[in-house]
Amino acid sequence: MVFDVGETLIDETRIFARWADRLGVPQLTFFGILGGVLQQGRPLMDAFHLVDPSFRFEAEIARWRAEEPGSLREGFDDADLYPDVRPALDALHAAGLRVLIAGNQPVEAGPALAAMDLPVAGVYLSEVWGVEKPDPEFFTRVEAAAGLPAAEILYVGDRLDNDVLPAQRAGMRAALLRRGMWGYLHAESAEARRADLVADGLAPIAAWIAAENAR
């Protein structure tokens, strides 16, 4: 079992709310812009540029970190963990499954996840690996980290383009989690039928795994 991070394990609501505050727009307005951009199939960063055409992500992050070194800013902590994460991971761990976390995340996400003391065998981040989803090399790294053939790995994420489809192309099975901005939109796509499982939370995924292993 390999889990993505954002909107799979971590609820990103507070992160985007802080971004809205940083950009100086009402949070509901920014959430609406984000949804509209994604519905149109445009990159997420277009929402930032709609609010501020001069916005440059890396430069703004650097300024934000300098101004608020002690705040979460674009990061997350235990309060952002979805409520179903610990019970599901505990159940998977108790069932003897090797559970990993691997997602498109900056280096700073490593200590944040480690501080949560989740029952996982390893945490792997794109910035550390130097490769991001949906690059096939990312999933080659996942397979190596799991120490199992690709066919024995289930990758769980909230996106078809970054998670489900590239994981399947790598020979893995893949579950689409129906939560977060991408999750709800992608679950409505015809391509969602290609997922091995579409679930509203982690508990159904854990139950599905148990049923598959019982066959």
SERO-263764 format. One record per residue (C-alpha): residue in one letter; z, x, y. Coordinates in steps of 0.001 Angstrom, whole numbers, plus 500000, padded with zeros to 6 digits. Each point is the difference from the previous one (the first is absolute). Example, Ala and Ser with C-alpha at 12.3 -4.5 7.8 and 13.67 -1.06 7.14 Angstrom:
<pts>
a507800512300495500 s499340501370503440 
</pts>
This chain:
<pts>
m500000500000500000 v498958501394503359 f500810498207503233 d498432500209503428 v502445500089502937 g499074497897503040 e500162496237499329 t500616500750496332 l503486501451500186 i500474500084503771 d499808496991502322 e498171501374503039 t500941497142502362 r502503502049501986 i497577502911500267 f497272497872501584 a502570498256502193 r501056503378501383 w496345500864500562 a499571496778501981 d502974500937502145 r498596503479500439 l496636498610501098 g501668497573502371 v498736496735498481 p501916497084498433 q500555500538496309 l498369496697499032 t496941500921502057 f499664503337498238 f500471498433496569 g497247497511500839 i497655502778501093 l500733501927496812 g499202496967497869 g496809499283501891 v498763503560499671 l500660500077496259 q498400496581499493 q496837501421501560 g500076502942497594 r500589502467502821 p502285503071499811 l503652499344500808 m499888502499502855 d497578497710501840 a502997497762500799 f501647502871501861 h496797500728501914 l499602496339500961 v503415500129501651 d499462503458501503 p496431501377499957 s501355503475500814 f502379499979497020 r499986503167497884 f502225499737496947 e501015503625499460 a500647500609503692 e502094496835500284 i501998500870496901 a500754503430501451 r501167498486503292 w502099497389498221 r501716502587497818 a500765502162503038 e501416497044501946 e502015498434497158 p500790502750497482 g502835498025498444 s498257496638499577 l497975498677497076 r496863499626502163 e497114499650497491 g502293500686497050 f502120497839497687 d503368499976498288 d501892498088497320 a500101496860502178 d496209499730499648 l500017499962496199 y498771496676498603 p502879498142498251 d498239499911496627 v499440503757499807 r503302501207498558 p500285497265497330 a496396500552498889 l500265503789499895 d503328499776498161 a498394497716497404 l497029502318499532 h502252503039499727 a502227498209497449 a496882499152497996 g499278503709499678 l496968500094502276 r499234503044502098 v499882498774503599 l498442501924502881 i499324499379503677 a496703501249501428 g498465498849503256 n498286500853503259 q503026501167501936 p501007502838502322 v502371502765498929 e502881498252501773 a499850497129497502 g501261502314497255 p503585500380501278 a500102496304500934 l499103498957496448 a502272502623498451 a502934498645502015 m499526496607498332 d500843501513496596 l497487497833498165 p499728500313496193 v496666501849500054 a498862503222498369 g498166501290503074 v498724499267503501 y496528501222500999 l498538499806503487 s496421500329501208 e500865502401502814 v501731502326497541 w497070499809497573 g497436500375502772 v497970497068498681 e500144496272500764 k499073496818498193 p497378498864499208 d498791503550499294 p499616500360496198 e501916503276500195 f503112498061501009 f499913498095496712 t499286503174498065 r503248501319501501 v501779496786499029 e498877500386496397 a501197503605499933 a503358499045501524 a500461497217497467 g499228502319497108 l498165497197498226 p496363499028499453 a498652497819502790 a499654497041497623 e503786499966499549 i500731499765503733 l500397496842502073 y499584500585503730 v501575497357502245 g498922499511503616 d499233497428502677 r496343500878500595 l496784499692498024 d498159502788501831 n502751502603499969 d501918499086496868 v498539497682497378 l496317500926499936 p500322503804500259 a502813499995497426 q497788498061497605 r497089502353500645 a502360502801498970 g500575498219496690 m503391498488500852 r501099496411499915 a500895498561503379 a502105497174501427 l499431498418503398 l503192499050501779 r499566496904502146 r502114500934502995 g499498501752503282 m496987499527502258 w497485501476497570 g501563498468496909 y499570496388501049 l496486500566501317 h498811502019497015 a501459497523497483 e497564497418501393 s497006502266499372 a497720499439497027 e500632503626499039 a503692499182499456 r498927498661496595 r499325503579499000 a503699500854500209 d501825500031496683 l502676497922501684 v500531498314503374 a503672499394500718 d502159498665502824 g502748502541499349 l501189502774497738 a501931497840497519 p496819498426498548 i498510503473499630 a503021501216498055 a499789496893497785 w496256500531499462 i500605503615498968 a502641498896497487 a497596497448498524 e497155502537499812 n502231502553498268 a501213497386497537 r496453499414498743 
</pts>
